[in-house]
Amino acid sequence: MATFIYRCPVTGYKVQGLVADNPAEKPNTQLYEPVTCTVCTRIHLVNPKTGKVAGEDGR
Ligand SMILES: [Zn+2]
């Protein structure tokens, strides 16, 4: 498992996320991981490498 920090798009708080870190089972094309947010209890798509949340910008 790997931890990372992302910014919750709903509350604006920085949240520590947790994802299964097993590169052998994950294709490189899958950048975003579904993460259950501990702050707003919703699911965000987050890139664990960059902490970027899908749909956070540009919309
Ligand atoms: Zn959230």
N, CA, C, O and the ligand as a Tripos MOL2 file, in Angstrom:
@<TRIPOS>MOLECULE
protein
  237   235    60     0     0
PROTEIN
NO_CHARGES

@<TRIPOS>ATOM
      1 N           0.8400   -1.1890    0.0000 N.3       1 MET1
      2 CA          0.0000    0.0000    0.0000 C.3       1 MET1
      3 C           0.8820    1.2480    0.0000 C.2       1 MET1
      4 O           1.9930    1.2520    0.5300 O.2       1 MET1
      5 N           0.3560    2.2890   -0.6030 N.am      2 ALA2
      6 CA          1.1080    3.5300   -0.6700 C.3       2 ALA2
      7 C           0.2040    4.6970   -0.2770 C.2       2 ALA2
      8 O          -0.9670    4.7500   -0.6550 O.2       2 ALA2
      9 N           0.7630    5.6130    0.4760 N.am      3 THR3
     10 CA         -0.0060    6.7900    0.8720 C.3       3 THR3
     11 C           0.4060    7.9970    0.0400 C.2       3 THR3
     12 O           1.5330    8.0830   -0.4470 O.2       3 THR3
     13 N          -0.5170    8.9080   -0.1070 N.am      4 PHE4
     14 CA         -0.2250   10.1260   -0.8450 C.3       4 PHE4
     15 C          -1.1740   11.2180   -0.3650 C.2       4 PHE4
     16 O          -2.1870   10.9420    0.2770 O.2       4 PHE4
     17 N          -0.8350   12.4380   -0.6830 N.am      5 ILE5
     18 CA         -1.6630   13.5720   -0.2780 C.3       5 ILE5
     19 C          -2.3390   14.1770   -1.5020 C.2       5 ILE5
     20 O          -1.7060   14.4180   -2.5300 O.2       5 ILE5
     21 N          -3.6290   14.4130   -1.3660 N.am      6 TYR6
     22 CA         -4.3370   15.0990   -2.4310 C.3       6 TYR6
     23 C          -5.2650   16.1340   -1.8200 C.2       6 TYR6
     24 O          -5.5110   16.1460   -0.6130 O.2       6 TYR6
     25 N          -5.7670   16.9900   -2.6710 N.am      7 ARG7
     26 CA         -6.6610   18.0420   -2.2050 C.3       7 ARG7
     27 C          -8.0900   17.6730   -2.5500 C.2       7 ARG7
     28 O          -8.4260   17.5010   -3.7210 O.2       7 ARG7
     29 N          -8.9200   17.5530   -1.5480 N.am      8 CYS8
     30 CA        -10.3140   17.2030   -1.7660 C.3       8 CYS8
     31 C         -11.0070   18.3340   -2.5180 C.2       8 CYS8
     32 O         -11.0470   19.4650   -2.0340 O.2       8 CYS8
     33 N         -11.5480   18.0420   -3.6890 N.am      9 PRO9
     34 CA        -12.1860   19.0780   -4.5080 C.3       9 PRO9
     35 C         -13.4980   19.5780   -3.9150 C.2       9 PRO9
     36 O         -13.9860   20.6420   -4.2960 O.2       9 PRO9
     37 N         -14.0610   18.8320   -3.0010 N.am     10 VAL10
     38 CA        -15.3390   19.2070   -2.4020 C.3      10 VAL10
     39 C         -15.1360   20.1530   -1.2260 C.2      10 VAL10
     40 O         -15.8020   21.1840   -1.1280 O.2      10 VAL10
     41 N         -14.2140   19.7970   -0.3360 N.am     11 THR11
     42 CA        -14.0170   20.5820    0.8760 C.3      11 THR11
     43 C         -12.8000   21.4890    0.7990 C.2      11 THR11
     44 O         -12.7000   22.4630    1.5460 O.2      11 THR11
     45 N         -11.8610   21.1700   -0.1120 N.am     12 GLY12
     46 CA        -10.6600   21.9720   -0.2290 C.3      12 GLY12
     47 C          -9.5750   21.5670    0.7500 C.2      12 GLY12
     48 O          -8.4880   22.1450    0.7490 O.2      12 GLY12
     49 N          -9.8610   20.5730    1.5920 N.am     13 TYR13
     50 CA         -8.8750   20.1260    2.5540 C.3      13 TYR13
     51 C          -7.8640   19.1840    1.9130 C.2      13 TYR13
     52 O          -8.1660   18.4840    0.9470 O.2      13 TYR13
     53 N          -6.6780   19.1850    2.4650 N.am     14 LYS14
     54 CA         -5.6950   18.2040    2.0430 C.3      14 LYS14
     55 C          -5.9550   16.8950    2.7780 C.2      14 LYS14
     56 O          -6.1050   16.8710    3.9990 O.2      14 LYS14
     57 N          -6.0050   15.8130    2.0170 N.am     15 VAL15
     58 CA         -6.3760   14.5210    2.5680 C.3      15 VAL15
     59 C          -5.3040   13.4980    2.2410 C.2      15 VAL15
     60 O          -4.7180   13.5150    1.1590 O.2      15 VAL15
     61 N          -5.0570   12.6090    3.1890 N.am     16 GLN16
     62 CA         -4.1280   11.5270    2.9170 C.3      16 GLN16
     63 C          -4.8960   10.3490    2.3290 C.2      16 GLN16
     64 O          -5.8150    9.8180    2.9530 O.2      16 GLN16
     65 N          -4.5120    9.9530    1.1320 N.am     17 GLY17
     66 CA         -5.1610    8.8360    0.4700 C.3      17 GLY17
     67 C          -4.3070    7.5870    0.5660 C.2      17 GLY17
     68 O          -3.1170    7.6410    0.8760 O.2      17 GLY17
     69 N          -4.9450    6.4660    0.2930 N.am     18 LEU18
     70 CA         -4.2440    5.1900    0.3720 C.3      18 LEU18
     71 C          -4.6310    4.3360   -0.8300 C.2      18 LEU18
     72 O          -5.8130    4.1340   -1.1060 O.2      18 LEU18
     73 N          -3.6440    3.8490   -1.5250 N.am     19 VAL19
     74 CA         -3.9240    2.9940   -2.6780 C.3      19 VAL19
     75 C          -3.0580    1.7440   -2.6140 C.2      19 VAL19
     76 O          -1.9860    1.7320   -2.0090 O.2      19 VAL19
     77 N          -3.5490    0.7150   -3.2480 N.am     20 ALA20
     78 CA         -2.7520   -0.5010   -3.3780 C.3      20 ALA20
     79 C          -1.6110   -0.2350   -4.3560 C.2      20 ALA20
     80 O          -1.8440    0.1680   -5.4960 O.2      20 ALA20
     81 N          -0.4220   -0.4530   -3.9230 N.am     21 ASP21
     82 CA          0.7390   -0.1690   -4.7560 C.3      21 ASP21
     83 C           1.2940   -1.4700   -5.3200 C.2      21 ASP21
     84 O           2.1740   -2.1100   -4.7450 O.2      21 ASP21
     85 N           0.7380   -1.8270   -6.4640 N.am     22 ASN22
     86 CA          1.1920   -3.0610   -7.0960 C.3      22 ASN22
     87 C           1.3100   -2.8420   -8.6030 C.2      22 ASN22
     88 O           0.3990   -3.1830   -9.3580 O.2      22 ASN22
     89 N           2.4150   -2.2810   -9.0290 N.am     23 PRO23
     90 CA          2.5920   -1.8900  -10.4340 C.3      23 PRO23
     91 C           2.4510   -3.0670  -11.3940 C.2      23 PRO23
     92 O           2.0750   -2.8800  -12.5520 O.2      23 PRO23
     93 N           2.7400   -4.2440  -10.9350 N.am     24 ALA24
     94 CA          2.7010   -5.4040  -11.8200 C.3      24 ALA24
     95 C           1.2860   -5.7020  -12.2930 C.2      24 ALA24
     96 O           1.0810   -6.2870  -13.3570 O.2      24 ALA24
     97 N           0.3240   -5.2950  -11.4950 N.am     25 GLU25
     98 CA         -1.0570   -5.5900  -11.8450 C.3      25 GLU25
     99 C          -1.7840   -4.4090  -12.4600 C.2      25 GLU25
    100 O          -2.9370   -4.5150  -12.8770 O.2      25 GLU25
    101 N          -1.0860   -3.2800  -12.5080 N.am     26 LYS26
    102 CA         -1.7530   -2.0950  -13.0350 C.3      26 LYS26
    103 C          -1.0890   -1.6030  -14.3090 C.2      26 LYS26
    104 O           0.1250   -1.4040  -14.3390 O.2      26 LYS26
    105 N          -1.8680   -1.4050  -15.3530 N.am     27 PRO27
    106 CA         -1.3130   -0.8640  -16.5900 C.3      27 PRO27
    107 C          -0.8940    0.5830  -16.3950 C.2      27 PRO27
    108 O          -1.4680    1.3110  -15.5850 O.2      27 PRO27
    109 N           0.1000    0.9760  -17.1420 N.am     28 ASN28
    110 CA          0.6180    2.3340  -17.0160 C.3      28 ASN28
    111 C          -0.3870    3.3860  -17.4400 C.2      28 ASN28
    112 O          -0.2750    4.5600  -17.0870 O.2      28 ASN28
    113 N          -1.3650    2.9420  -18.2020 N.am     29 THR29
    114 CA         -2.3330    3.8970  -18.7090 C.3      29 THR29
    115 C          -3.3280    4.3230  -17.6380 C.2      29 THR29
    116 O          -4.0210    5.3300  -17.7830 O.2      29 THR29
    117 N          -3.3890    3.5530  -16.5730 N.am     30 GLN30
    118 CA         -4.3360    3.8910  -15.5130 C.3      30 GLN30
    119 C          -3.6820    4.8430  -14.5160 C.2      30 GLN30
    120 O          -3.0480    4.4230  -13.5470 O.2      30 GLN30
    121 N          -3.8520    6.1220  -14.7800 N.am     31 LEU31
    122 CA         -3.1890    7.1150  -13.9540 C.3      31 LEU31
    123 C          -3.9720    7.4320  -12.6900 C.2      31 LEU31
    124 O          -3.3930    7.7050  -11.6380 O.2      31 LEU31
    125 N          -5.2830    7.3940  -12.8030 N.am     32 TYR32
    126 CA         -6.1100    7.8120  -11.6850 C.3      32 TYR32
    127 C          -6.6760    6.6160  -10.9290 C.2      32 TYR32
    128 O          -7.1370    5.6380  -11.5170 O.2      32 TYR32
    129 N          -6.6240    6.7300   -9.6230 N.am     33 GLU33
    130 CA         -7.1540    5.6810   -8.7680 C.3      33 GLU33
    131 C          -8.4030    6.1850   -8.0540 C.2      33 GLU33
    132 O          -8.4240    7.3220   -7.5840 O.2      33 GLU33
    133 N          -9.4400    5.3620   -7.9650 N.am     34 PRO34
    134 CA        -10.6040    5.7510   -7.1760 C.3      34 PRO34
    135 C         -10.2770    5.6700   -5.6900 C.2      34 PRO34
    136 O          -9.8610    4.6250   -5.1890 O.2      34 PRO34
    137 N         -10.4660    6.7640   -5.0070 N.am     35 VAL35
    138 CA        -10.1280    6.8280   -3.5890 C.3      35 VAL35
    139 C         -11.3400    7.3070   -2.7990 C.2      35 VAL35
    140 O         -11.9520    8.3210   -3.1330 O.2      35 VAL35
    141 N         -11.6700    6.5790   -1.7700 N.am     36 THR36
    142 CA        -12.7550    7.0180   -0.8990 C.3      36 THR36
    143 C         -12.2350    8.1050    0.0270 C.2      36 THR36
    144 O         -11.3380    7.8720    0.8370 O.2      36 THR36
    145 N         -12.8040    9.2840   -0.1000 N.am     37 CYS37
    146 CA        -12.3370   10.4330    0.6580 C.3      37 CYS37
    147 C         -12.7730   10.3210    2.1190 C.2      37 CYS37
    148 O         -13.9440   10.0820    2.4140 O.2      37 CYS37
    149 N         -11.8120   10.4970    3.0250 N.am     38 THR38
    150 CA        -12.1230   10.3780    4.4470 C.3      38 THR38
    151 C         -12.7790   11.6490    4.9860 C.2      38 THR38
    152 O         -13.3190   11.6540    6.0920 O.2      38 THR38
    153 N         -12.7280   12.7170    4.2050 N.am     39 VAL39
    154 CA        -13.2950   13.9920    4.6540 C.3      39 VAL39
    155 C         -14.7560   14.1320    4.2320 C.2      39 VAL39
    156 O         -15.6280   14.4270    5.0500 O.2      39 VAL39
    157 N         -15.0080   13.9160    2.9320 N.am     40 CYS40
    158 CA        -16.3740   14.1130    2.4370 C.3      40 CYS40
    159 C         -17.0740   12.7820    2.1410 C.2      40 CYS40
    160 O         -18.2420   12.7620    1.7510 O.2      40 CYS40
    161 N         -16.3620   11.6900    2.3270 N.am     41 THR41
    162 CA        -16.8640   10.3140    2.1540 C.3      41 THR41
    163 C         -17.2570    9.9930    0.7170 C.2      41 THR41
    164 O         -17.8420    8.9420    0.4570 O.2      41 THR41
    165 N         -16.9480   10.8720   -0.2030 N.am     42 ARG42
    166 CA        -17.2080   10.5690   -1.6060 C.3      42 ARG42
    167 C         -15.9820    9.8990   -2.2180 C.2      42 ARG42
    168 O         -14.9290    9.7740   -1.5910 O.2      42 ARG42
    169 N         -16.1630    9.4730   -3.4680 N.am     43 ILE43
    170 CA        -15.0440    8.8510   -4.1710 C.3      43 ILE43
    171 C         -14.4520    9.8340   -5.1790 C.2      43 ILE43
    172 O         -15.1570   10.3950   -6.0180 O.2      43 ILE43
    173 N         -13.1320   10.0270   -5.0700 N.am     44 HIS44
    174 CA        -12.4450   10.8920   -6.0160 C.3      44 HIS44
    175 C         -11.5060   10.0570   -6.8730 C.2      44 HIS44
    176 O         -10.9940    9.0270   -6.4350 O.2      44 HIS44
    177 N         -11.2920   10.5140   -8.0900 N.am     45 LEU45
    178 CA        -10.2710    9.9030   -8.9270 C.3      45 LEU45
    179 C          -8.9980   10.7100   -8.7790 C.2      45 LEU45
    180 O          -8.9240   11.8700   -9.1840 O.2      45 LEU45
    181 N          -7.9910   10.0710   -8.1860 N.am     46 VAL46
    182 CA         -6.7610   10.7790   -7.8590 C.3      46 VAL46
    183 C          -5.5620   10.0730   -8.4930 C.2      46 VAL46
    184 O          -5.4910    8.8440   -8.5240 O.2      46 VAL46
    185 N          -4.6400   10.8620   -8.9870 N.am     47 ASN47
    186 CA         -3.3790   10.3200   -9.4570 C.3      47 ASN47
    187 C          -2.4050   10.2750   -8.2800 C.2      47 ASN47
    188 O          -1.9390   11.3210   -7.8290 O.2      47 ASN47
    189 N          -2.0920    9.0870   -7.7820 N.am     48 PRO48
    190 CA         -1.2500    8.9670   -6.5880 C.3      48 PRO48
    191 C           0.1440    9.5300   -6.7860 C.2      48 PRO48
    192 O           0.7970    9.9340   -5.8230 O.2      48 PRO48
    193 N           0.5990    9.5590   -8.0140 N.am     49 LYS49
    194 CA          1.9620   10.0340   -8.2760 C.3      49 LYS49
    195 C           2.0730   11.5360   -8.1410 C.2      49 LYS49
    196 O           3.0920   12.0540   -7.6840 O.2      49 LYS49
    197 N           1.0160   12.2380   -8.5410 N.am     50 THR50
    198 CA          1.0690   13.6930   -8.5430 C.3      50 THR50
    199 C           0.1280   14.3170   -7.5150 C.2      50 THR50
    200 O           0.2610   15.4930   -7.1730 O.2      50 THR50
    201 N          -0.8280   13.5180   -7.0240 N.am     51 GLY51
    202 CA         -1.8120   14.0630   -6.1050 C.3      51 GLY51
    203 C          -2.9010   14.8330   -6.8200 C.2      51 GLY51
    204 O          -3.7420   15.4700   -6.1870 O.2      51 GLY51
    205 N          -2.8830   14.7720   -8.1370 N.am     52 LYS52
    206 CA         -3.8590   15.5200   -8.9250 C.3      52 LYS52
    207 C          -5.1990   14.7940   -8.9250 C.2      52 LYS52
    208 O          -5.2590   13.5750   -9.0880 O.2      52 LYS52
    209 N          -6.2590   15.5510   -8.7430 N.am     53 VAL53
    210 CA         -7.5990   14.9790   -8.7480 C.3      53 VAL53
    211 C          -8.2290   15.1920  -10.1130 C.2      53 VAL53
    212 O          -8.2100   16.3010  -10.6460 O.2      53 VAL53
    213 N          -8.7880   14.1250  -10.6800 N.am     54 ALA54
    214 CA         -9.4090   14.2210  -11.9900 C.3      54 ALA54
    215 C         -10.5920   15.1780  -11.9560 C.2      54 ALA54
    216 O         -11.4370   15.1010  -11.0650 O.2      54 ALA54
    217 N         -10.6450   16.0660  -12.9170 N.am     55 GLY55
    218 CA        -11.7530   16.9960  -13.0230 C.3      55 GLY55
    219 C         -11.6330   18.1930  -12.0940 C.2      55 GLY55
    220 O         -12.5490   19.0090  -11.9920 O.2      55 GLY55
    221 N         -10.4810   18.2910  -11.4110 N.am     56 GLU56
    222 CA        -10.3260   19.3910  -10.4650 C.3      56 GLU56
    223 C         -10.1390   20.7290  -11.1750 C.2      56 GLU56
    224 O         -10.6160   21.7650  -10.7130 O.2      56 GLU56
    225 N          -9.4360   20.6840  -12.3080 N.am     57 ASP57
    226 CA         -9.1830   21.9230  -13.0250 C.3      57 ASP57
    227 C          -9.7850   21.8630  -14.4170 C.2      57 ASP57
    228 O         -10.0660   20.7870  -14.9440 O.2      57 ASP57
    229 N          -9.9730   23.0070  -14.9890 N.am     58 GLY58
    230 CA        -10.4700   23.0670  -16.3500 C.3      58 GLY58
    231 C         -11.9810   22.9490  -16.4660 C.2      58 GLY58
    232 O         -12.5290   23.0040  -17.5670 O.2      58 GLY58
    233 N         -12.6580   22.7860  -15.3300 N.am     59 ARG59
    234 CA        -14.1020   22.6860  -15.3720 C.3      59 ARG59
    235 C         -14.6830   23.5270  -14.2390 C.2      59 ARG59
    236 O         -15.9020   23.5910  -14.0810 O.2      59 ARG59
    237 ZN        -13.3660   14.5930   -0.7230 Zn       60 ZN60
@<TRIPOS>BOND
     1     1     2 1
     2     2     3 1
     3     3     4 2
     4     3     5 am
     5     5     6 1
     6     6     7 1
     7     7     8 2
     8     7     9 am
     9     9    10 1
    10    10    11 1
    11    11    12 2
    12    11    13 am
    13    13    14 1
    14    14    15 1
    15    15    16 2
    16    15    17 am
    17    17    18 1
    18    18    19 1
    19    19    20 2
    20    19    21 am
    21    21    22 1
    22    22    23 1
    23    23    24 2
    24    23    25 am
    25    25    26 1
    26    26    27 1
    27    27    28 2
    28    27    29 am
    29    29    30 1
    30    30    31 1
    31    31    32 2
    32    31    33 am
    33    33    34 1
    34    34    35 1
    35    35    36 2
    36    35    37 am
    37    37    38 1
    38    38    39 1
    39    39    40 2
    40    39    41 am
    41    41    42 1
    42    42    43 1
    43    43    44 2
    44    43    45 am
    45    45    46 1
    46    46    47 1
    47    47    48 2
    48    47    49 am
    49    49    50 1
    50    50    51 1
    51    51    52 2
    52    51    53 am
    53    53    54 1
    54    54    55 1
    55    55    56 2
    56    55    57 am
    57    57    58 1
    58    58    59 1
    59    59    60 2
    60    59    61 am
    61    61    62 1
    62    62    63 1
    63    63    64 2
    64    63    65 am
    65    65    66 1
    66    66    67 1
    67    67    68 2
    68    67    69 am
    69    69    70 1
    70    70    71 1
    71    71    72 2
    72    71    73 am
    73    73    74 1
    74    74    75 1
    75    75    76 2
    76    75    77 am
    77    77    78 1
    78    78    79 1
    79    79    80 2
    80    79    81 am
    81    81    82 1
    82    82    83 1
    83    83    84 2
    84    83    85 am
    85    85    86 1
    86    86    87 1
    87    87    88 2
    88    87    89 am
    89    89    90 1
    90    90    91 1
    91    91    92 2
    92    91    93 am
    93    93    94 1
    94    94    95 1
    95    95    96 2
    96    95    97 am
    97    97    98 1
    98    98    99 1
    99    99   100 2
   100    99   101 am
   101   101   102 1
   102   102   103 1
   103   103   104 2
   104   103   105 am
   105   105   106 1
   106   106   107 1
   107   107   108 2
   108   107   109 am
   109   109   110 1
   110   110   111 1
   111   111   112 2
   112   111   113 am
   113   113   114 1
   114   114   115 1
   115   115   116 2
   116   115   117 am
   117   117   118 1
   118   118   119 1
   119   119   120 2
   120   119   121 am
   121   121   122 1
   122   122   123 1
   123   123   124 2
   124   123   125 am
   125   125   126 1
   126   126   127 1
   127   127   128 2
   128   127   129 am
   129   129   130 1
   130   130   131 1
   131   131   132 2
   132   131   133 am
   133   133   134 1
   134   134   135 1
   135   135   136 2
   136   135   137 am
   137   137   138 1
   138   138   139 1
   139   139   140 2
   140   139   141 am
   141   141   142 1
   142   142   143 1
   143   143   144 2
   144   143   145 am
   145   145   146 1
   146   146   147 1
   147   147   148 2
   148   147   149 am
   149   149   150 1
   150   150   151 1
   151   151   152 2
   152   151   153 am
   153   153   154 1
   154   154   155 1
   155   155   156 2
   156   155   157 am
   157   157   158 1
   158   158   159 1
   159   159   160 2
   160   159   161 am
   161   161   162 1
   162   162   163 1
   163   163   164 2
   164   163   165 am
   165   165   166 1
   166   166   167 1
   167   167   168 2
   168   167   169 am
   169   169   170 1
   170   170   171 1
   171   171   172 2
   172   171   173 am
   173   173   174 1
   174   174   175 1
   175   175   176 2
   176   175   177 am
   177   177   178 1
   178   178   179 1
   179   179   180 2
   180   179   181 am
   181   181   182 1
   182   182   183 1
   183   183   184 2
   184   183   185 am
   185   185   186 1
   186   186   187 1
   187   187   188 2
   188   187   189 am
   189   189   190 1
   190   190   191 1
   191   191   192 2
   192   191   193 am
   193   193   194 1
   194   194   195 1
   195   195   196 2
   196   195   197 am
   197   197   198 1
   198   198   199 1
   199   199   200 2
   200   199   201 am
   201   201   202 1
   202   202   203 1
   203   203   204 2
   204   203   205 am
   205   205   206 1
   206   206   207 1
   207   207   208 2
   208   207   209 am
   209   209   210 1
   210   210   211 1
   211   211   212 2
   212   211   213 am
   213   213   214 1
   214   214   215 1
   215   215   216 2
   216   215   217 am
   217   217   218 1
   218   218   219 1
   219   219   220 2
   220   219   221 am
   221   221   222 1
   222   222   223 1
   223   223   224 2
   224   223   225 am
   225   225   226 1
   226   226   227 1
   227   227   228 2
   228   227   229 am
   229   229   230 1
   230   230   231 1
   231   231   232 2
   232   231   233 am
   233   233   234 1
   234   234   235 1
   235   235   236 2
@<TRIPOS>SUBSTRUCTURE
     1 MET1         2 RESIDUE 1 A MET
     2 ALA2         6 RESIDUE 1 A ALA
     3 THR3        10 RESIDUE 1 A THR
     4 PHE4        14 RESIDUE 1 A PHE
     5 ILE5        18 RESIDUE 1 A ILE
     6 TYR6        22 RESIDUE 1 A TYR
     7 ARG7        26 RESIDUE 1 A ARG
     8 CYS8        30 RESIDUE 1 A CYS
     9 PRO9        34 RESIDUE 1 A PRO
    10 VAL10       38 RESIDUE 1 A VAL
    11 THR11       42 RESIDUE 1 A THR
    12 GLY12       46 RESIDUE 1 A GLY
    13 TYR13       50 RESIDUE 1 A TYR
    14 LYS14       54 RESIDUE 1 A LYS
    15 VAL15       58 RESIDUE 1 A VAL
    16 GLN16       62 RESIDUE 1 A GLN
    17 GLY17       66 RESIDUE 1 A GLY
    18 LEU18       70 RESIDUE 1 A LEU
    19 VAL19       74 RESIDUE 1 A VAL
    20 ALA20       78 RESIDUE 1 A ALA
    21 ASP21       82 RESIDUE 1 A ASP
    22 ASN22       86 RESIDUE 1 A ASN
    23 PRO23       90 RESIDUE 1 A PRO
    24 ALA24       94 RESIDUE 1 A ALA
    25 GLU25       98 RESIDUE 1 A GLU
    26 LYS26      102 RESIDUE 1 A LYS
    27 PRO27      106 RESIDUE 1 A PRO
    28 ASN28      110 RESIDUE 1 A ASN
    29 THR29      114 RESIDUE 1 A THR
    30 GLN30      118 RESIDUE 1 A GLN
    31 LEU31      122 RESIDUE 1 A LEU
    32 TYR32      126 RESIDUE 1 A TYR
    33 GLU33      130 RESIDUE 1 A GLU
    34 PRO34      134 RESIDUE 1 A PRO
    35 VAL35      138 RESIDUE 1 A VAL
    36 THR36      142 RESIDUE 1 A THR
    37 CYS37      146 RESIDUE 1 A CYS
    38 THR38      150 RESIDUE 1 A THR
    39 VAL39      154 RESIDUE 1 A VAL
    40 CYS40      158 RESIDUE 1 A CYS
    41 THR41      162 RESIDUE 1 A THR
    42 ARG42      166 RESIDUE 1 A ARG
    43 ILE43      170 RESIDUE 1 A ILE
    44 HIS44      174 RESIDUE 1 A HIS
    45 LEU45      178 RESIDUE 1 A LEU
    46 VAL46      182 RESIDUE 1 A VAL
    47 ASN47      186 RESIDUE 1 A ASN
    48 PRO48      190 RESIDUE 1 A PRO
    49 LYS49      194 RESIDUE 1 A LYS
    50 THR50      198 RESIDUE 1 A THR
    51 GLY51      202 RESIDUE 1 A GLY
    52 LYS52      206 RESIDUE 1 A LYS
    53 VAL53      210 RESIDUE 1 A VAL
    54 ALA54      214 RESIDUE 1 A ALA
    55 GLY55      218 RESIDUE 1 A GLY
    56 GLU56      222 RESIDUE 1 A GLU
    57 ASP57      226 RESIDUE 1 A ASP
    58 GLY58      230 RESIDUE 1 A GLY
    59 ARG59      234 RESIDUE 1 A ARG
    60 ZN60       237 GROUP 0 **** ****
